Amino acid sequence: MSLRSQLTQIFEDAFAAAGADRSYGEVVASQRPDLADFQCNGALAAANQAGENPRVLAQAVVDAIDAPDVISSIDVAGPGFINLTVSDAALAATVTAMDTSDRLGIDPVADPRKVVVDYGGPNMSKALHVGHLRAAVIGESIKRLFRFLGHDTVGDIHMGDWGMPIGQLIVELEDRQPALAYFDAEYDTAIDGPYPSDSPVDLDDLSEMYPVITQRCADDPTVAERARQATFDLQNGRPGYLALWQHFRNVSVAGQELDFDALGIEFDVWYGESTVHDRLAPMVERLLASGDARYSEGAVVIDVARSDDTKEVPPLLLTRSDGSYLYSTTDLATVEMRVQEMDVDVALYVVDARQGLHFEQVFRAAHQTGIAPESVDLEHIGFGTVNDADGKPFKTRAGGVLRLGDLIELVTDGARRKLDAAHMAEDYPTAEREQIARDVGIAALKFGDLSNHRTSNYVFDLDRFASFEGKTGPYLQYSAVRIGSILRRAADAGLEGGAVVEPTVAVERKLMLALAAMPEVLDRAAALRAPNVIAEYVYELATDFSRFYEQCHILGEEDPRRQASWLTLVGTTRRAIVLLLDLLGIAVPERM
């Protein structure tokens, strides 16, 4: 049990003893850390409900508390706030519990849920670019956080692999290579043999073709109609198109995996729109039969507007008038699949904030049709954009969209230059030095993103992100590496950690108090679906350690009992920083 949980339990009992509801006993971190460690504000609300004087009730609560081992001082302030300072013994006990736990004293959730994190979401046949960055790093962090907290968590890339873009690419390839067997409607695999096993295109080809055919469709209604027909034929099982689609998917996954691997992004399943294509027709038919869906000018829609809406929420479009399906169809069928096959309790969709209306329509449709029970939480985890110094979406100098692979090389090169300037890793083997540069570059990229609230837009500033000073990923990596170096030097001197004793130095106490906050920080980050909460906390923790190390000369300490205690505190701090960075998807090198 965390320190704050212990305090809350003490206050809940005290509120009950004072004749108030236990729920008012929640203890939170003090808004005035110069005056107290924690505070409880429940007396104001409890007194208001009971028609009592809040200061009188607060004093009754204080009088009911007898916990000298945990609380060293407690008083009523202002209109009824209760301020308290924890005992140094309680802080030492908390650090001891963290040190002796393989989870740093953080208990798994009591009620684990099945959580699907839908993130990444690239379209098939397109190389990943900077626009895919935020979904990938935010989703990966949320997935890692929920998994660490004890939830049964699945990361799903959910590729866009079954819509109009595929039909467009089929048309473009047919116009370029019409002799390919995939376009021969008379081709019979029983007579002519299987379709070729080698793909006629690679990911670079598809990436080049896509903007070309997109423009052609915009310019020529005839081409657009051919693409719609190709999409319809694919979705209805035309063998040649299915074989070609499989090639498109294989080369797309192979290419995209390289970039995701370089970023440290790991998906548990590589599902996509195609995963649910067998569900589409039966689902639409069932919804029409039940009256949940209706025809509108030949298309099939679900009305999702509500009487209390303050904005227009259009019907969800399930099929076009020609019978073809849309993203909304596959998204609704995916909800159905996740409920029926994955037994999901929570589905988190980490997708650009601009898709908010779309997901509101899909989620409403899922709940009102019974596809998802009301007990299943469907949430859109929206995020902002990555911008350049002018506040515009980040692009290459030539004005094009920057590929993710090129961005990774850009940050790796920037990290390499920073290492050179700091004279770090100079004598290391080339392979190790390159791996450190890549780890530092990825840390710069990820922390630069995750340190911002996900809904905010932010400016990509490589020079600042890659700095070893300030609130950056490289600074935090260096902090963890430096702490590891301290521990190695201590071990070389025959020193080791021992029992944690009560703090005697203000910076030591502050570091202990910061460590004690870790369980609630992770709970808050999960509740808000906000990795920036972790990013802020790990930076503050590293800063508190730096101040502690400046004042407390560990290796030169003459009191062996205190020295051993400090070494345990140092080791616990390093474990905490490494864990927190891992939850952000950031690796810590052994040395730098």
N, C-alpha and C positions, 0 to 999 in steps of 0.2 A: 504494500500500500504506500502510495506517495506521501510525502510530508504534508502537502496541502489536503489530501484526502483524510489524513489523520486529524488535521485541524478541523476540517469540516465536520467530521464525525463527532468530535468533542463539542463543537458549537451546536450541532443538531440536538445532541442530548441536553445541552444547556437551555436551548429554546424550549424543548419539551418540558424541562423542569420548571421553566418560568411561565408555563401555561400557554405557550404559543406553538404554532405548527413547526415541525422539525424542518420543513423545506426552507425555512428562512435562515438556516444556519450555514449557508454556503460561505466559504472563506475564499478570498481572492488576493492576489498580490497587491501590495499597497501602492496607491497612487502617489504617495509621499515616502519613498524609501529612506529619506533622511530622518523620518519620524518613526517608522515602523516597518516590519517585514511584510505583514499581511494585514488585511482589514476584513471586517464583516459589516455589511450595510443592511442586513435583514431586519434589524429592529425598527427602522423607519417604516417599511412596508407592513410589518406585522402589527405595529402600533396603530397605523392608519386603519387597518382592517378592523382592529378591535376597539378603536376609539380611545386609545390610551396615549399617554405621554411617551414619545419614543425614547427620551433619555432615561425615564424611569424603567422602561422595559429593558433597555440596553444594560442598565446597571444590574437589573435582576438576572440577566443572562450572565454577566461577568461574575456576579456573586455565586452563580451555580457552577462555575468552572474551577476545578481543582486538578491541574495537570502540570505540576512544576517541572516534571521531566521533559516536557515538550514546550511549554510556554514560560518564558522568563519574565515578561511584563505584559500587562494588558490594561487598557484604560478606555473610557468613553470620551469621545471628542465631538465638538459641534452639536448638531441637532440629534445625534444618536448613533454616530459611527463608532465602531469598536475597533481600535487599533491594537495590534499585538506584535510582540517580538518573540521569535522562537529561541529556545535555549541553545547554547553552543553544543550541548550534549546531543540534542536532537539532530543538529546539522552533522555532527560527527557520525552518528548512527545512520543517517541517510546516506552519506558517502560510503560507509562500510557496506551497507546493503547493496549499493550500486556496484561496488568493487567485487563483491562475492557472487554477483548474479551474471549469468551469461547474456542476459538481456538488459543489463544495467538497471535492474530493479523495476523495469517496466512490464507490468503484467499484461498478458494477452487479454483482449476484450472478453467479457463474460458471456456475451451473446454474439458469436461470430456469424456473419452473413455471407451469402454468396454474392460476390461483387464482380461485375464485368466492367472493365475500363476499355472503352472503344476510343482508340486514338491512332494517330498516324494518318490513316485514311487517304493514302495516295490513290490517284487514278492509275489504273493499269496503263502501260505503254508510255508513261511519261517519266523522265528522269526526275529524281527528287530535287527540289530547289529550296531556296531560303524560306519560301512560304510554308514549307512542311516542318520547319524547325520547331515552332512553338508547340504544335500539337504533340510532336514526338517527345520533347523534353518535359513538358508539363504532364502529359499522360504517363510517361515512364515514372516520374517522381510520385504521382498519386498512386499508381499501381504498387510501387515499392512500399509506400507508407501504409496503405491498407493491408498489404500482405504482412508487413512487420507487426502491425497491431493485432494480427491474428485472424483476419477475415480470409475466407477462401476466395482468392482473387485471381482473375483471369484477364490477361492483356490480349486484346483482339485488334488487329490492324484494320479490319474491315475495309478491304480494297474496293475501289470503284471499278468493277470489272464486268459489268453486265448492261451498261446503258448505251445511250446514243453515241458516245465517243468510239465505242468498239465498232458499231455499224459504219461510222464515218471512216475509220481506218481500213475496214474491209473494202470499202469503195475506192479509197485512194490506192490501196495495193493492187486492186483489180485493174485500175486504170494504168498502173505502171507495169504490172506483170500479168496480163490477162491470160497467159497460157498456163498459169499454175493450176494444178488439179483441183484445188479447193473451190474454184469458180465454175467448174464443169458440173452442171446440174445433173448430168447423166452418169457421172462417175459412180461406179458401184464397187465398193471395197471387196465384195465377195468374188467379183470377177477380175477387177483391176488391181487388187491388192490394197494394203493399207496406205493411208496418206503418208507422205514423206515424214520421217522422224526428225529431220533437221529443220529448224525454223528458217523461213526465207528472209527473215529480218532480225536485227538485234535491237537493243533498247535505244541506241543512238538513231537507228533508222526510224523507229516509231516516234521518237521525240522530234525528229525533223519533219516527219509526215503530218503530225497532229495539227500544228498551226496552219499548215498548207491547206489541209482538207477543211479545217474550221472556217477559213476565209473563203474557200470555194463554196461551201454550203451557204455562207452569208451572202455571197454574190450571185448565186445561181439557184433558184428554187428547184430546178430539175435535179441538180446534184443533191440538194437537201432531201428531196423526196426519195432518191435512191438510197441515201443513208438511213432514212427512216425505215424503208423496206428491208434493208439489210439487217437492221437492228431487230425488226419484227421476225425475220426469217431465222436469225440466230436464236432468239428467245423461244422460237417454236421448234428448234431442234434440227435445222438443216445441217447434215453431217459435215460437209466441207467447211462451213463457217465455224462449226464447233471445233473441228480439228485446228483451224487457223487461230481461233480464240485461245486454244490451249497453248499454242506456240507463243502467242502474244503474252499470255499470263506467265509462262515459264521464264521467258527472257526478262520480263518486268520484275518478277520476284528475285531472280538472280542478281540483277543490277541494283535493285533497291536494298536488298539484304546487305550488300557491301557498305552502303552509306550508313544504314542503321547500325550495323556492327561497329563501324568506326565511331559512332556516337555513343556506343554502349547501350543501345536500345534493343530490348529483347522481348519479342512477342511470344505469347504462349500458343496462340493459334493464328493462322493466316487466312481467316475467313474473308469472304467478300460478298458482294451482292449476288454472285452466282451461287453461293452456298444455299440460298433459299429459293432458287428459281423454280424448283418443283412445287413450292408452296404458293406461288403467286396466283395461278388460275383458280385453284380450289378456295383460296382465301377470298378472292374477289367474288366468286360465285356464292360462297356462304354468306358474305356480308350483304350481297344483293337479296338473297333469299330471306335473310332475317330482317330486312328493312333498315339495317344500319347504313347501307350505301344506296345510292340512287343514280339513275341516269340523268345526265344534263347535257343536252345537245350532242348525244352520242358518246360522251365520256362518262366515266363512273367516278362519283365523288362521295365523300362523307362530310356532312355538315358538322362543323366543330365549334361554331360560334356559340357564345353563351349570352344570356340576357344581361349579365352584369359586366360584359366586356366594355372597356373604355377605349378600345381601338378596334379597327376592323380585323377580323380573323377569317380569312376566306376558307371555303371548303377545301378539304384535302383531296387532291386529284389522284385517283388510283390508276386509271387508264386513260389514254388519249382516245379520241373518237375512232382511231384506226385499230384500237385494241392493244396498242403497245404499252409497256409499263414504264414507270418513272422511278426516280430515286425514292419518292415517297412510298411507292409500292414495296420496293425492296426493304426500305427502312421499317415499314410496318410489319412485314413478314419476318424481318430479323428480330423484332421484339417478340413475335410469336415463337420463333425458334428458341430464343434465349429463355423464355418462360417455360416452354414445354420440354426442351432437351437439356438445358443447362440449369434449370431450377433456380433462376436468378432472383435475388432479393433487391439488388441495387444495380442499375446500369448507368454508368457515367459516360457521357458522350463529350469527349474533349475536341471541340470543333470551333472554328472561327465564330466570334460573337455575331457576325453578320448573318449567320444561319439560325438565329434565335427564333424567328417566326416559323420557319420550316419545322423545327423540332417541337415547338409548341403545338403545331397542328398534328404532328405524328403522335405525340404523347397523349394529347386529348383523345385522338381517335383510338389509340390503344386501350385507354381506360374506359371510354364510354361504350366501346364494342365488346368489352370483356376479354379482349386479346391479352391484356395485362390486368391482373387483379389490382384493386386500389392499394393493396399492401406492397406492391412492387414499386419501388422508387425509380422513376425515369428522370434523369437530370441532364440538362445541357450545361456543360462546363465551358463557357465561352471565354475567348481570349482576344486580345488586341493584336496590333500589327507591329512588325519590326521595321523601323524607319531609318532613313539616312539623316544627316545633320540638318537638312532642310525640312525635316518632318514628313517626307514623302516615303512611300514604300521602298525598302532597300533594294537597289539594283546594281548591276555592274557599271563600270565607268562608261561603257558603250550604250547604257540604257536598257540592257537586257536583264532578264531575271537570272540571278546568280544561282548556279547549281549548288546543291548541298555539298557534293564532293569537293567542288572548288572552294567553298566556304571553309570546309574542314582543313584543306591545305593552307588557306589564308591564315587561319588562326594558329595552325601548327607552325607556320613560318614566323608569325608574330611572336609566338612563345619562344621559338629558337633564338630570335634576336634579343628578347628580354633576358633569357638565360645567359647569352653572351655578355650583355651589358652588365649583368650582376656577377659575372665570373662564377657562375654556378655550373656544376657538372662538367667542368672543363676537362678533367682527366679521366672521365668515364669511358668505357668502351662505346664505340659508335652506335651500336644497336641499342644499348641502354639509354644513351643520350637522346636518341631519336624517339624512343618510347616515352621518355620523360617529357620531351617537347610536345608530343602528341597528347599526353595526359594533361599537361598544363594548358595547351590550346583548347582542348575540349572543356576543361574546367572553366576557362575564361568565357567560353561561349555559353555554357549551361548556366553558370552562376550569373552572368550578365543578363540572362533572360529571367531566371527563376527568382532573382532578388527583387524583381518588379512584381506587383500584383498582376495576376494573369489577365485581368480585364483592362489593364493599362497598355497603351502603346508605349514603346520605348525606342530610344535612338541607339543604333548599333555603333559603338565606339570601341574599336579593337584595342587602341592604345591604352585606354583606361581599363578595359576588361582584363587585359593581359598583364597589368601591373602587379608587382609583388607587394604593393602597399595599398592600404585602404580596403574598402569592402569589395573584394574580388575573390574569385575562385582560386587563383594562384597564391594569394596571400594565405588563404585558409589551408591549402595544401602544404605550403611552407611551414605554417604553424604546427601542423600535425607532424611533419617531418622533423622539425626542430625539437618537438617534445620527445619524439622517438630517439633522437640523438642524445638528449639529456639522460634518458633511461639507459641507453647503451653505455654511456660514459659512467653512469652510476654502477652498472653491473660490472664494468671493467675494473672499477675501484673496489669491488667486493661489497657493494651496498645493495640493499633490496628494501622493498616496501614492507611496512609493518602495520600494526593497529593504528587506526585513525584516531587522533586525539582532538580534543576541543581546540578550536582556532584561537590564536592569541594576537593575530595581526588582522587589521581591517580588510586588506585585500585578500587574505586567505579566507576569511569569513564570507566575503562577497562572492568568491569563486564557488565555495560550497553551496551558497544559496542559489547561485545560477544553475549549478548542476541539479539541485533539487527540483528545479522548475521543469525539467525535461519531459516528464510524463504529460503534464498539462499542455506543454507546447505542441507535442505531437497530436494530442487529442484535438486541440484547437485547429491545427493545420488540416486534420482530417475532416473536422466538422465544416470548415470553410472551403474545403477542397482547394487549399491555397498553399503551395510549396514555399511562397515567399515568407511565410511565418517561420519555417525551418531555416531559411536562408538568413533571416534577420537574427534569429536566436544563435545560430552557430557562429556568426560574426561577433556577437556580443560575448559569447562564451570564450572565443579565442582572444578577444580584447581583454576580458577579465583575467585570463591566464597570463597574458603578456604583462599586465600590471603586477600580478602576483610574483612572476618570475623576476621582475626588475627589483622588487623589494626583498624577496625571500631567497637568499643565496643557498640553494638546496645542497649542492655538493660541498659547500664550505661550512654548513651548519654544525656547530659543536655538540648540540644536544642530540644524541643518537635516537632517542625516542621521537623527537619532533622531526628529525630528518627522515626517519622511516615513514612517519605519517605523511609527510610532504610527498615522498616518492609514491605512496599509494594514491594520493590526491592527483599527482601528475599523471600516473598511469590511467586513472579513471577518466581524467579530462581528455586524454588522447583517445581513449576508446569511444568517448562520447562524440568527439569531433569527427572521427573516422566514420562512425555509424551515421551521424547526421549528414555528412557529405555523401555517403553511399545512398541514403534516402533521396538525395538530389541527383543521383546518378553520376557522382564524381568520384573517381578513383584517386587514391593517395599513393604516390611512389614511395618506395622504401627509403630513398635518399634523393637529394637534389643538389 
